[in-house]
Amino acid sequence: MNIVVNDKERADYDVKLHILVLNGVFDTGLAVLQDTFATANTLAAGRGVSVAPLEVRLVGVEEQVVTARGLTASLAPAPADADADWVVVPALNVQEPADLIAMLQRADVLSMLAHLRRWYHAGVHLASACVGTFLLAEAGILDGCDATTSWPLAPLFRQRYPNVRLDDTRMIVPSQRVVTAGVMMAHVDLALWLVRQASPDIAAMTARFMMIDERTSQARYVIPDFLAHADPLIARFERWVRENLGAGFSLQNAANELGVTPRTLQRRTEAVLGKTPIDFVQDIRVERARHLLSIGRRMEQIASEVGYADTATLRTLLRRRLGGRHDLQSKGSAKA
């Protein structure tokens, strides 16, 4: 199957977008961007808007690419001077750190990085989601900026790009002339954010039409033990925390059990996970509490199992991390 680029004469648009596509692009991410933008334009036309919100063109450093699922896409050549307000970089379908590092050395990727640097310095705004954020960081564009990325790859991102202020709990992070989005399906959030730049009203209508819920955080989707495996010491720390969750937490006790100093454990946790040891412990407490609530355990029982003497402290933690009241109600209790 071949995806054909619509190369009609350019009309008037509020925002002009180039989607920069590479071999191995994440199919869903690319499709979500295109479908959301097309839906916004269709809805705008239906309301009699004379100027379409978005012009969208697929561009690349090659004339044709193959997506991760084997589809082919014909592309317009990436121009030396991007005639666009935004260049959007969808993710490549790469999930393992070693594969990602190898991908960054590909000839087409290196060519793409040169384009990104040139466009950014010429004043073009850039956007990316998931693994696409690594491309912006590799180009040096995110140095000194706030950013988010795919949370499973956040430890690698922190190690490789220490000059980027990473907050992988957030879904969308605008910073200067760049906006980044989180893991995989955050392409939806990124697409809607970009539509909003053209028309907040059309963005709201598009969200309702496509049943897109507003999600400001990735935090509730993070799996703590997955992140812990990025580093041997943190993996041991994670296992120790789970085995001693009901006993409360002491940094000194944890460090003693792991054979390191508290300062070493603190520094390693912050370097790998971007958070303090107690924050990581609270991640595990929240994960465990949500599971126990889902199987009908009462809040009073859960509090003691995750290291709290009273339920009020646990409720406060859950509300701060998860937000909605529905997250705090167990099947076995009529009250939250």
Phi, psi and omega in degrees: 000141183240130175269117185261134179281132176280113186248042179293166176299142184286134176258194176273134181222153175289316183227132177254127185240137166249128172261116185268114192247136178242162171304137179084016180300146177291112189304312183297319179299314179296316181294319180299316179301309182296317183292321179294316179295318180295320178297318178300317179294320179296316180294322178297317179297322179295337178266006177080019178290124186283331180249118182298144181297322192222133164257130184235129176228139172271125180230162180195172178273354174233158182287335182211141177231162175246127181287172181299333181261012171093005175280153176253145179230126175272136188236150167284149180296138175295118185287153177299319176243106185294117176273069184209154173280323182226142166246125184250130182248102175288162183289153164270153182276072179235127186238343180260137181307316182297319179293324180294316179297320177295321180300324182293347179262359180296148182299318181293327178291317179299321176296319179297318180300321179296319176299314182300316179299314183296316181294318182297316180291340176274358176105002179285142174277147182236146179220147178204162178224152172056231181296338177302333179294333177296326180293318177295320179292320180296329178283354180084004185287333183269358179303127180080003182254160167278146182201163169231172180200186175297118187300326179296337182257009182300320178301317178295319180300313180299319181293320186277331185231070184293345181273001178261135178273091187272132170230092185280004173278340185271150181275317181228132179228104171278140178205117184057238180256028182228144170230134179240154180229164188277214193289141171030277186287359172293350170304326177297312181296320179295315180300315181292324177299318180291321175300321181298331178293331178275318183200107177302324180294315179293325178297316179297319178293319179298318179299318179291317182297321183264003182055051177263117177276148177285127179228113183266347188224146170267353193304321185289347181262350185289138177252105188304318184290336175295314179295323184298330183290355178288347184211133183301317180295317180293326176297317177294321178298316180298317178297318180297317180300314182296323181288338184238024188299323183284351185267005186081182184228133172229123179300320180297316179297317179298314181298317180300316181294330182268354177075030178227172176276156175304323181295320178296315180295319179298311183294319181292319179297317180292323181290320185274317188255346182072025181208166180282163177304318182293326176297320178293319176300319179293327173302315182291321176300315180297315179301313181294317181297319179298320178296314182294323175298321184292338179257011170095009178288148180278151183301324181297322178289319184296320183305313181291329181288336181252013170096020179243143181279340181220160183283335184300318180295319179294318179300318180298316179298315181295319180294320180293321183276325190249337176087270193297148180297331182297336180287344187259001184258123179272160179293336183265009182224135180284338180249154177285000000 
